[in-house]
């Protein structure tokens, strides 16, 4: 499958910002499941960018803008060839960390009483049928326990809060999945990326896809395997991965700070389309 991506993030301010620095995890890696044909990042106004690789092996561009600006626009355009590997990533990513690192709890994926009870419900499946069946059960049960509701949560919502409230979006589904899998004693990590097709709401889940998030678990004999609770499947050729980490904060496509600049408004537009391969 050949997918084209256009992803624009625009910040506007009521009063000019004097300085901004952003970490852009907006460049897909080449893996067994995807190959980048072309990719570019444009920034307006022009800013200084330095390419680097973070501790997880993600490709990052560090953007800095040290003059006054009322608007900052980051636009990504690219083409990626993908193929369906049934969600199996294996070990072909340039990971810098051992899988055991992804057993680590974070504030967004902390193990609450509800998370522990969820894991206890899955434990018999893990013991009787093995890790693959257990991960599919966690994926299905996450979607059942946390209904997909846009606007019900935000970037600060934890897995425990989403599980308690019973509502969330793809980010929350990924965090709940990760928290439960870690409670079962298996490494799990957060993945950001894109999913085709898309709708005008630019949010993944039942009825809409584009900018998206899912999770991966480390399974003996298979390596890293992806699971998408929002859509009830393992990633296919319709997915493009960008970055991974312990949780959303490690893999957010755009994350940074600014000096001054009030009344911030954020607009995000993502289009992912399939085109015929030559």
C-alpha positions as CSV (number, residue, x, y, z in Angstrom):
1,X,0.0,0.0,0.0
2,X,1.3,3.5,-0.8
3,X,0.1,6.2,1.6
4,X,0.4,9.9,1.3
5,X,0.4,12.1,4.4
6,X,-0.2,15.9,4.8
7,X,-0.1,16.9,8.5
8,X,-0.3,20.6,9.5
9,X,0.0,21.9,13.1
10,X,-0.6,25.6,13.6
11,X,-0.1,27.7,16.8
12,X,-1.5,31.2,16.9
13,X,-1.1,33.7,19.7
14,X,-3.0,36.8,20.8
15,X,0.3,38.4,21.9
16,X,3.5,37.5,20.2
17,X,5.7,34.7,21.7
18,X,9.3,35.7,22.1
19,X,10.8,32.2,21.9
20,X,9.7,28.6,21.1
21,X,11.3,25.2,21.1
22,X,9.6,22.1,19.8
23,X,10.6,18.5,19.6
24,X,9.1,17.1,16.3
25,X,8.7,13.4,16.2
26,X,7.3,13.6,12.8
27,X,9.6,11.4,10.7
28,X,8.7,7.7,10.1
29,X,11.4,5.1,10.5
30,X,12.1,2.5,7.8
31,X,10.9,-0.9,9.2
32,X,9.9,-4.3,7.8
33,X,6.3,-2.9,7.6
34,X,7.1,0.5,6.0
35,X,9.5,2.2,3.7
36,X,9.7,6.0,3.4
37,X,9.6,7.1,-0.3
38,X,9.7,10.9,0.4
39,X,9.3,13.0,3.5
40,X,9.8,16.7,4.3
41,X,9.0,19.1,7.2
42,X,8.4,22.8,6.5
43,X,8.2,25.4,9.2
44,X,6.8,28.9,9.0
45,X,8.3,31.3,10.0
46,X,11.7,29.8,9.2
47,X,13.3,28.3,12.3
48,X,16.5,26.5,13.2
49,X,16.2,22.7,13.2
50,X,18.6,20.0,14.3
51,X,18.1,16.4,13.5
52,X,18.8,13.8,16.2
53,X,17.8,10.4,17.6
54,X,16.3,10.2,21.1
55,X,16.9,7.5,23.7
56,X,14.2,5.3,22.2
57,X,15.6,5.4,18.7
58,X,13.0,7.8,17.4
59,X,14.0,10.3,14.7
60,X,13.5,13.8,16.2
61,X,13.9,17.4,14.8
62,X,14.6,20.0,17.5
63,X,13.0,23.2,16.4
64,X,13.9,26.6,17.9
65,X,12.6,30.0,17.0
66,X,14.2,32.9,18.9
67,X,12.3,35.9,17.6
68,X,8.8,37.2,18.1
69,X,6.0,35.5,16.3
70,X,2.2,35.4,16.3
71,X,2.0,32.2,14.4
72,X,4.0,28.9,14.1
73,X,3.1,26.4,11.4
74,X,4.7,23.0,11.0
75,X,3.7,21.1,7.8
76,X,4.6,17.6,7.0
77,X,4.2,16.0,3.6
78,X,5.3,12.6,2.6
79,X,4.8,9.2,0.9
80,X,5.3,5.8,2.6
81,X,5.0,2.3,1.2
82,X,3.5,-0.1,3.7
83,X,2.7,-3.8,4.0
84,X,0.6,-5.9,6.4
85,X,2.8,-7.8,8.9
86,X,-0.2,-8.7,11.2
87,X,1.1,-6.1,13.7
88,X,4.5,-7.9,14.1
89,X,7.3,-5.4,14.3
90,X,9.8,-7.9,15.6
91,X,13.1,-6.5,16.5
92,X,14.0,-4.6,13.3
93,X,13.6,-1.1,14.8
94,X,16.8,0.6,16.0
95,X,15.8,0.3,19.6
96,X,18.4,1.5,22.1
97,X,16.7,0.0,25.2
98,X,16.0,-3.5,26.3
99,X,12.3,-4.6,26.3
100,X,12.5,-4.8,30.1
101,X,12.7,-1.0,30.3
102,X,9.1,-0.9,29.1
103,X,7.9,-2.6,32.3
104,X,8.5,0.8,33.9
105,X,5.4,2.5,35.3
106,X,4.8,6.2,34.4
107,X,2.3,8.7,35.8
108,X,0.1,8.2,32.7
109,X,0.2,4.4,32.9
110,X,0.2,3.9,36.7
111,X,-1.3,0.7,38.1
112,X,-4.5,1.6,40.0
113,X,-6.9,-0.8,41.7
114,X,-9.0,-0.8,38.6
115,X,-6.0,-1.6,36.4
116,X,-5.0,-4.4,38.7
117,X,-8.5,-5.9,38.7
118,X,-8.5,-5.7,34.9
119,X,-5.2,-7.5,34.8
120,X,-6.5,-10.2,37.2
121,X,-9.4,-10.8,34.8
122,X,-6.9,-11.5,32.0
123,X,-4.4,-13.5,34.0
124,X,-6.3,-16.9,33.5
125,X,-6.2,-16.4,29.7
126,X,-2.5,-15.7,29.9
127,X,-1.9,-18.9,31.9
128,X,-4.2,-21.1,29.8
129,X,-3.9,-19.8,26.3
130,X,-0.6,-17.9,26.2
131,X,0.4,-14.2,25.6
132,X,-1.0,-13.7,22.1
133,X,-4.5,-14.7,23.2
134,X,-4.2,-12.6,26.4
135,X,-3.1,-9.5,24.4
136,X,-6.1,-9.8,22.1
137,X,-8.3,-10.2,25.2
138,X,-6.8,-7.0,26.7
139,X,-7.3,-5.2,23.4
140,X,-11.0,-6.2,23.1
141,X,-11.7,-5.6,26.8
142,X,-10.1,-2.2,26.7
143,X,-12.5,-1.0,24.1
144,X,-15.4,-2.5,26.0
145,X,-14.5,-0.8,29.3
146,X,-13.5,2.5,27.8
147,X,-16.0,3.8,25.2
148,X,-14.6,5.9,22.4
149,X,-15.9,9.4,23.1
150,X,-14.2,12.4,21.5
151,X,-13.5,15.3,23.9
152,X,-14.0,13.2,27.0
153,X,-10.3,13.3,28.0
154,X,-7.1,15.4,27.3
155,X,-3.4,14.8,27.1
156,X,-3.1,14.7,30.9
157,X,-5.7,12.0,31.4
158,X,-4.2,8.8,33.0
159,X,-5.0,5.2,32.2
160,X,-6.6,4.9,35.6
161,X,-8.8,8.0,35.1
162,X,-9.9,6.8,31.6
163,X,-10.8,3.4,33.0
164,X,-12.7,4.9,36.0
165,X,-14.7,7.2,33.7
166,X,-15.2,4.6,31.0
167,X,-14.6,7.1,28.2
168,X,-11.6,8.2,26.1
169,X,-9.9,8.2,22.7
170,X,-7.1,6.3,21.1
171,X,-4.5,7.8,23.4
172,X,-6.4,6.6,26.5
173,X,-7.0,3.1,24.9
174,X,-3.2,2.8,24.4
175,X,-2.5,3.9,28.0
176,X,-5.0,1.5,29.5
177,X,-3.7,-1.4,27.3
178,X,-0.1,-0.6,28.4
179,X,-0.9,-0.3,32.1
180,X,-2.8,-3.6,32.1
181,X,-0.1,-5.5,30.1
182,X,2.6,-4.2,32.4
183,X,0.6,-5.3,35.4
184,X,0.6,-8.8,33.8
185,X,4.4,-8.6,33.8
186,X,4.9,-8.0,30.1
187,X,6.7,-5.0,28.5
188,X,4.4,-2.6,26.6
189,X,4.9,0.7,24.9
190,X,3.0,3.6,23.3
191,X,3.1,4.2,19.5
192,X,2.2,7.4,17.6
193,X,1.5,7.5,13.9
194,X,-1.1,7.7,11.2
195,X,-4.0,5.6,10.0
196,X,-5.8,5.6,6.7
197,X,-8.6,6.3,5.7
198,X,-9.5,9.5,7.5
199,X,-12.5,11.7,8.2
200,X,-12.9,15.4,8.7
201,X,-12.6,15.1,12.5
202,X,-9.0,13.9,12.2
203,X,-9.3,11.5,15.1
204,X,-9.0,7.8,15.1
205,X,-11.6,5.3,16.4
206,X,-14.9,4.0,15.2
207,X,-15.8,6.1,12.2
208,X,-12.7,8.2,11.9
209,X,-8.9,7.9,11.3
210,X,-5.8,10.0,10.6
211,X,-3.4,11.0,13.4
212,X,-3.5,7.9,15.7
213,X,-2.1,6.0,18.6
214,X,-1.9,2.4,19.5
215,X,0.3,0.1,21.7
216,X,2.8,-2.7,21.4
217,X,3.6,-5.6,23.6
218,X,6.8,-7.7,23.8
219,X,6.0,-11.3,23.2
220,X,8.6,-14.1,23.5
221,X,9.3,-15.6,20.0
222,X,7.7,-12.7,18.2
223,X,9.3,-9.5,19.5
224,X,7.2,-6.4,19.5
225,X,3.6,-6.8,18.3
226,X,1.1,-4.0,17.8
227,X,-2.5,-3.9,19.2
228,X,-5.0,-1.1,18.4
229,X,-7.9,-1.2,20.9
230,X,-9.7,1.7,19.3
231,X,-10.2,-0.3,16.1
232,X,-10.0,-3.9,17.5
233,X,-7.1,-5.0,15.3
234,X,-3.4,-5.3,15.1
235,X,-1.9,-2.7,12.8
236,X,-2.1,-3.4,9.0
237,X,-0.7,-1.8,5.9
238,X,-3.1,1.1,6.6
239,X,-0.8,2.3,9.5
240,X,2.3,4.4,9.5
241,X,4.3,4.5,12.7
242,X,6.1,7.7,13.8
243,X,7.6,7.2,17.3
244,X,7.3,5.0,20.4
245,X,8.0,5.4,24.1
246,X,6.8,4.6,27.6
247,X,3.7,6.8,27.1
248,X,2.3,9.7,25.1
249,X,4.8,12.2,26.4
250,X,7.7,10.2,24.9
251,X,6.1,9.8,21.5
252,X,4.0,13.0,20.9
253,X,4.4,14.2,17.3
254,X,4.8,17.8,18.4
255,X,5.8,18.8,22.0
256,X,7.5,21.9,23.3
257,X,7.4,25.2,25.2
258,X,7.3,28.9,24.5
259,X,8.2,32.1,26.2
260,X,5.4,34.7,26.4
261,X,2.6,34.5,23.9
262,X,-0.9,34.3,25.4
263,X,-4.3,33.2,24.1
264,X,-2.8,30.2,22.3
265,X,-4.9,28.5,19.8
266,X,-4.0,25.2,18.2
267,X,-5.3,23.9,14.8
268,X,-4.3,20.5,13.5
269,X,-5.2,19.1,10.1
270,X,-4.2,15.6,9.0
271,X,-5.0,13.9,5.6
272,X,-3.9,10.4,4.9
273,X,-4.8,8.9,1.5
274,X,-4.0,5.8,-0.4
275,X,-2.5,6.1,-3.9
276,X,-1.9,3.5,-6.6
277,X,1.6,1.9,-6.4
278,X,3.7,2.0,-9.6
